[in-house]
Amino acid sequence: MAYVISDDCISCGACEAECPTESISEGDGKYEINADTCIDCGACANVCPVDAPQPE
């Protein structure tokens, strides 16, 4: 199960820098997680100031 980023995302980029599989990229208005490469580790959720990454 991959993580997804909610609309609460403030596009700070903290999650992108922490992702060990480089599955996070800047999308249209918020960051996005590639479900095909996400390993469900939660590193992104641990650094997000607004708790936008959530388990799908």
N, CA, C and O atoms as CSV, one atom per row, in Angstrom:
chain,resi,resn,atom,element,x,y,z
A,1,MET,N,N,0.844,-1.177,0.000
A,1,MET,CA,C,0.000,0.000,0.000
A,1,MET,C,C,0.895,1.248,0.000
A,1,MET,O,O,1.784,1.378,0.841
A,2,ALA,N,N,0.663,2.121,-0.907
A,2,ALA,CA,C,1.466,3.341,-1.036
A,2,ALA,C,C,0.867,4.488,-0.220
A,2,ALA,O,O,-0.301,4.458,0.166
A,3,TYR,N,N,1.689,5.482,0.026
A,3,TYR,CA,C,1.220,6.713,0.643
A,3,TYR,C,C,0.665,7.624,-0.452
A,3,TYR,O,O,1.052,7.519,-1.616
A,4,VAL,N,N,-0.229,8.503,-0.071
A,4,VAL,CA,C,-0.751,9.546,-0.960
A,4,VAL,C,C,-0.624,10.875,-0.224
A,4,VAL,O,O,-0.589,10.912,1.006
A,5,ILE,N,N,-0.555,11.951,-0.976
A,5,ILE,CA,C,-0.438,13.280,-0.377
A,5,ILE,C,C,-1.766,14.001,-0.524
A,5,ILE,O,O,-2.287,14.154,-1.629
A,6,SER,N,N,-2.303,14.439,0.596
A,6,SER,CA,C,-3.610,15.094,0.607
A,6,SER,C,C,-3.508,16.538,0.115
A,6,SER,O,O,-2.422,17.065,-0.123
A,7,ASP,N,N,-4.667,17.146,-0.027
A,7,ASP,CA,C,-4.740,18.541,-0.451
A,7,ASP,C,C,-4.214,19.497,0.613
A,7,ASP,O,O,-4.101,20.695,0.356
A,8,ASP,N,N,-3.891,18.993,1.799
A,8,ASP,CA,C,-3.316,19.819,2.862
A,8,ASP,C,C,-1.871,20.209,2.550
A,8,ASP,O,O,-1.306,21.068,3.227
A,9,CYS,N,N,-1.272,19.594,1.543
A,9,CYS,CA,C,0.131,19.839,1.166
A,9,CYS,C,C,0.377,21.332,0.921
A,9,CYS,O,O,-0.391,21.998,0.227
A,10,ILE,N,N,1.466,21.837,1.510
A,10,ILE,CA,C,1.833,23.247,1.341
A,10,ILE,C,C,3.042,23.401,0.409
A,10,ILE,O,O,3.619,24.485,0.309
A,11,SER,N,N,3.418,22.322,-0.265
A,11,SER,CA,C,4.517,22.318,-1.248
A,11,SER,C,C,5.846,22.800,-0.681
A,11,SER,O,O,6.572,23.552,-1.330
A,12,CYS,N,N,6.156,22.361,0.534
A,12,CYS,CA,C,7.414,22.790,1.161
A,12,CYS,C,C,8.610,21.980,0.674
A,12,CYS,O,O,9.745,22.452,0.744
A,13,GLY,N,N,8.368,20.755,0.178
A,13,GLY,CA,C,9.445,19.920,-0.358
A,13,GLY,C,C,10.154,19.050,0.653
A,13,GLY,O,O,11.065,18.309,0.284
A,14,ALA,N,N,9.771,19.110,1.913
A,14,ALA,CA,C,10.442,18.309,2.941
A,14,ALA,C,C,10.320,16.819,2.644
A,14,ALA,O,O,11.272,16.068,2.852
A,15,CYS,N,N,9.183,16.393,2.170
A,15,CYS,CA,C,8.952,14.973,1.899
A,15,CYS,C,C,9.807,14.464,0.747
A,15,CYS,O,O,10.332,13.352,0.805
A,16,GLU,N,N,9.945,15.260,-0.281
A,16,GLU,CA,C,10.721,14.851,-1.458
A,16,GLU,C,C,12.160,14.537,-1.075
A,16,GLU,O,O,12.731,13.555,-1.549
A,17,ALA,N,N,12.739,15.358,-0.229
A,17,ALA,CA,C,14.133,15.171,0.181
A,17,ALA,C,C,14.327,13.915,1.026
A,17,ALA,O,O,15.421,13.351,1.029
A,18,GLU,N,N,13.307,13.466,1.736
A,18,GLU,CA,C,13.415,12.312,2.631
A,18,GLU,C,C,13.099,10.980,1.968
A,18,GLU,O,O,13.432,9.933,2.525
A,19,CYS,N,N,12.477,10.982,0.813
A,19,CYS,CA,C,12.035,9.733,0.181
A,19,CYS,C,C,13.230,8.908,-0.305
A,19,CYS,O,O,13.989,9.368,-1.158
A,20,PRO,N,N,13.406,7.679,0.238
A,20,PRO,CA,C,14.553,6.858,-0.144
A,20,PRO,C,C,14.459,6.277,-1.553
A,20,PRO,O,O,15.466,5.839,-2.109
A,21,THR,N,N,13.256,6.271,-2.134
A,21,THR,CA,C,13.084,5.707,-3.472
A,21,THR,C,C,12.818,6.777,-4.535
A,21,THR,O,O,12.501,6.455,-5.680
A,22,GLU,N,N,12.948,8.033,-4.153
A,22,GLU,CA,C,12.701,9.157,-5.061
A,22,GLU,C,C,11.335,9.056,-5.742
A,22,GLU,O,O,11.194,9.334,-6.933
A,23,SER,N,N,10.336,8.652,-4.957
A,23,SER,CA,C,8.979,8.473,-5.469
A,23,SER,C,C,8.136,9.740,-5.409
A,23,SER,O,O,7.009,9.752,-5.904
A,24,ILE,N,N,8.659,10.801,-4.813
A,24,ILE,CA,C,7.887,12.027,-4.630
A,24,ILE,C,C,8.396,13.104,-5.580
A,24,ILE,O,O,9.599,13.336,-5.700
A,25,SER,N,N,7.448,13.754,-6.250
A,25,SER,CA,C,7.807,14.835,-7.167
A,25,SER,C,C,6.789,15.958,-7.049
A,25,SER,O,O,5.672,15.762,-6.571
A,26,GLU,N,N,7.195,17.125,-7.490
A,26,GLU,CA,C,6.313,18.286,-7.430
A,26,GLU,C,C,5.248,18.154,-8.508
A,26,GLU,O,O,5.553,17.981,-9.688
A,27,GLY,N,N,4.002,18.239,-8.081
A,27,GLY,CA,C,2.889,18.144,-9.013
A,27,GLY,C,C,2.245,19.499,-9.221
A,27,GLY,O,O,2.855,20.537,-8.964
A,28,ASP,N,N,1.032,19.481,-9.678
A,28,ASP,CA,C,0.291,20.706,-9.950
A,28,ASP,C,C,-0.374,21.195,-8.663
A,28,ASP,O,O,-1.485,20.778,-8.338
A,29,GLY,N,N,0.299,22.068,-7.943
A,29,GLY,CA,C,-0.251,22.636,-6.715
A,29,GLY,C,C,0.106,21.895,-5.443
A,29,GLY,O,O,-0.073,22.430,-4.349
A,30,LYS,N,N,0.611,20.669,-5.563
A,30,LYS,CA,C,1.042,19.902,-4.401
A,30,LYS,C,C,1.993,18.811,-4.875
A,30,LYS,O,O,2.103,18.543,-6.072
A,31,TYR,N,N,2.673,18.190,-3.927
A,31,TYR,CA,C,3.570,17.091,-4.281
A,31,TYR,C,C,2.761,15.821,-4.507
A,31,TYR,O,O,1.649,15.682,-3.998
A,32,GLU,N,N,3.338,14.885,-5.286
A,32,GLU,CA,C,2.668,13.633,-5.610
A,32,GLU,C,C,3.600,12.471,-5.338
A,32,GLU,O,O,4.819,12.617,-5.416
A,33,ILE,N,N,3.036,11.321,-5.019
A,33,ILE,CA,C,3.806,10.108,-4.764
A,33,ILE,C,C,3.496,9.085,-5.846
A,33,ILE,O,O,2.333,8.803,-6.132
A,34,ASN,N,N,4.546,8.531,-6.444
A,34,ASN,CA,C,4.395,7.471,-7.439
A,34,ASN,C,C,4.107,6.171,-6.699
A,34,ASN,O,O,4.985,5.638,-6.021
A,35,ALA,N,N,2.894,5.659,-6.821
A,35,ALA,CA,C,2.480,4.454,-6.105
A,35,ALA,C,C,3.252,3.218,-6.549
A,35,ALA,O,O,3.364,2.256,-5.790
A,36,ASP,N,N,3.782,3.230,-7.761
A,36,ASP,CA,C,4.512,2.074,-8.275
A,36,ASP,C,C,5.876,1.904,-7.612
A,36,ASP,O,O,6.401,0.791,-7.566
A,37,THR,N,N,6.457,2.984,-7.098
A,37,THR,CA,C,7.786,2.897,-6.498
A,37,THR,C,C,7.795,3.174,-4.996
A,37,THR,O,O,8.813,2.955,-4.339
A,38,CYS,N,N,6.691,3.646,-4.448
A,38,CYS,CA,C,6.591,3.901,-3.004
A,38,CYS,C,C,6.695,2.572,-2.252
A,38,CYS,O,O,6.028,1.601,-2.606
A,39,ILE,N,N,7.539,2.535,-1.210
A,39,ILE,CA,C,7.709,1.317,-0.429
A,39,ILE,C,C,6.985,1.390,0.918
A,39,ILE,O,O,7.206,0.540,1.781
A,40,ASP,N,N,6.145,2.371,1.105
A,40,ASP,CA,C,5.309,2.491,2.295
A,40,ASP,C,C,6.143,2.594,3.578
A,40,ASP,O,O,5.788,2.019,4.607
A,41,CYS,N,N,7.248,3.330,3.503
A,41,CYS,CA,C,8.142,3.420,4.664
A,41,CYS,C,C,7.730,4.514,5.651
A,41,CYS,O,O,8.085,4.445,6.827
A,42,GLY,N,N,6.991,5.517,5.189
A,42,GLY,CA,C,6.532,6.581,6.070
A,42,GLY,C,C,7.528,7.695,6.313
A,42,GLY,O,O,7.256,8.590,7.113
A,43,ALA,N,N,8.679,7.670,5.648
A,43,ALA,CA,C,9.683,8.725,5.856
A,43,ALA,C,C,9.102,10.095,5.519
A,43,ALA,O,O,9.406,11.081,6.190
A,44,CYS,N,N,8.283,10.157,4.503
A,44,CYS,CA,C,7.671,11.424,4.095
A,44,CYS,C,C,6.732,11.953,5.179
A,44,CYS,O,O,6.727,13.146,5.482
A,45,ALA,N,N,5.944,11.058,5.754
A,45,ALA,CA,C,4.984,11.460,6.787
A,45,ALA,C,C,5.688,11.952,8.051
A,45,ALA,O,O,5.178,12.822,8.757
A,46,ASN,N,N,6.852,11.393,8.325
A,46,ASN,CA,C,7.584,11.773,9.533
A,46,ASN,C,C,8.126,13.193,9.489
A,46,ASN,O,O,8.371,13.783,10.541
A,47,VAL,N,N,8.319,13.756,8.304
A,47,VAL,CA,C,8.901,15.102,8.201
A,47,VAL,C,C,7.905,16.172,7.763
A,47,VAL,O,O,8.230,17.359,7.790
A,48,CYS,N,N,6.715,15.779,7.366
A,48,CYS,CA,C,5.737,16.745,6.863
A,48,CYS,C,C,5.155,17.595,7.986
A,48,CYS,O,O,4.632,17.055,8.961
A,49,PRO,N,N,5.239,18.930,7.860
A,49,PRO,CA,C,4.728,19.806,8.920
A,49,PRO,C,C,3.203,19.867,8.997
A,49,PRO,O,O,2.658,20.338,9.995
A,50,VAL,N,N,2.502,19.395,7.952
A,50,VAL,CA,C,1.044,19.448,7.964
A,50,VAL,C,C,0.395,18.062,7.836
A,50,VAL,O,O,-0.808,17.961,7.593
A,51,ASP,N,N,1.180,17.006,7.997
A,51,ASP,CA,C,0.681,15.631,7.926
A,51,ASP,C,C,-0.075,15.322,6.635
A,51,ASP,O,O,-1.093,14.631,6.658
A,52,ALA,N,N,0.429,15.838,5.504
A,52,ALA,CA,C,-0.227,15.596,4.223
A,52,ALA,C,C,-0.042,14.173,3.694
A,52,ALA,O,O,-0.997,13.617,3.152
A,53,PRO,N,N,1.134,13.556,3.823
A,53,PRO,CA,C,1.258,12.165,3.358
A,53,PRO,C,C,0.527,11.211,4.300
A,53,PRO,O,O,0.757,11.221,5.509
A,54,GLN,N,N,-0.338,10.403,3.746
A,54,GLN,CA,C,-1.124,9.453,4.526
A,54,GLN,C,C,-1.119,8.103,3.824
A,54,GLN,O,O,-1.023,8.049,2.598
A,55,PRO,N,N,-1.222,7.002,4.585
A,55,PRO,CA,C,-1.345,5.690,3.937
A,55,PRO,C,C,-2.615,5.653,3.095
A,55,PRO,O,O,-3.654,6.169,3.507
A,56,GLU,N,N,-2.530,5.056,1.943
A,56,GLU,CA,C,-3.682,4.988,1.033
A,56,GLU,C,C,-4.734,4.054,1.573
A,56,GLU,O,O,-5.776,3.869,0.945
